[in-house]
Amino acid sequence: MPTIRLCKLLMKEIRFHEHAGEKMRRRGIIKGLALKTLENPEEVKEGKYGRKIAQKVFGEYLLRVIFEDHENFILVITLYLTKPRRYLRE
């Protein structure tokens, strides 16, 4: 799991699980978008298994970053782009 940088707002190290790295490569999502979403999300929701989901709109797509919030770091599990209307309230 490569370390990326400290999330300024959360003051925690951000790490990407291998699964997240593979999904980024396959889906053409750059790490910078994931980091922007974690640092300044439009919304954070509760997910399954105690995980959280940070969401941010980029153009016509919504980036959803599923992560675990550990004591000293954030672990990104997976992420994907989708249509905002599926998850955002009007």
N, C-alpha and C positions, 0 to 999 in steps of 0.2 A: 504494500500500500504506500504509494509515494505521498510525501507531505507536500502541500502546495504553498500555503502561507497562512498567516494569522488573519482571522476574520476580525476586522477592526471593531465592529459593533459588539460582537460576542466575546472578543478577546480569547478565542480558542483556535487551536490549530485545526485546519480543515484537511481531512484525508479522504481519498477516494477508494472505495472497495474495488477489487478487480472487476466485478460485475458492472459497476458504474463506468469504469474505463472502457470496457467492451461495448457497452450501450452507446457511449459517446462516439466511439469510432464508427460503429454501424449506423448510427442515426445522424452523423455529421454535426454533432453539438460540440462547440468548443468550451473548454473549461472556464474561460472568462465569463460566459453567460451563466454558468452554474454558480460561480463565485459572486457575481452581481446579484443573483437571485437570493443567495444566502445572506449577503451583506445588507441588502435593502429589499426585502420581499414586499409584495403588495398584500400578501395574506399568508399566514401560517396556520395550518389545520392539523388536528390530531389524526394520525394514521393508525394502521394496524400494528400490533405487537409493540406498542409504546413508541413507535416512530412518529416523526413529524413530516409534514409536507409544506415546503416553501414554494410559493407561486409568484410568478411575475410575467407580465405580458411583454413580448418583444414583437413589434409589428402586428401581424394578424394571428400570431400563435401565443399560446400560454406555455411557459416552461414550468414543469412540476419537478421539484427536487425532493426525493424521499431520503430522509437522513435520520441518524440516531444521534441524540445529544448526550454525549458522555461528559464526565466531570471535567476533563482537560482537553477534549477535542470533539470535533463534529465528524462523523463518519457518513459520507454520502453513499447510499446503498444503490440507488438507481435514479434515472431522470429521463424525462421524455417531453416532447412537444406535442401539443394537442390544440384543439379549437377552444377558445375561451368560454364560449357559450355552454360547454359541457360542465364546467366547474365553477364559473363565477356567477354571482347573483347580479341581476340587473339593477 
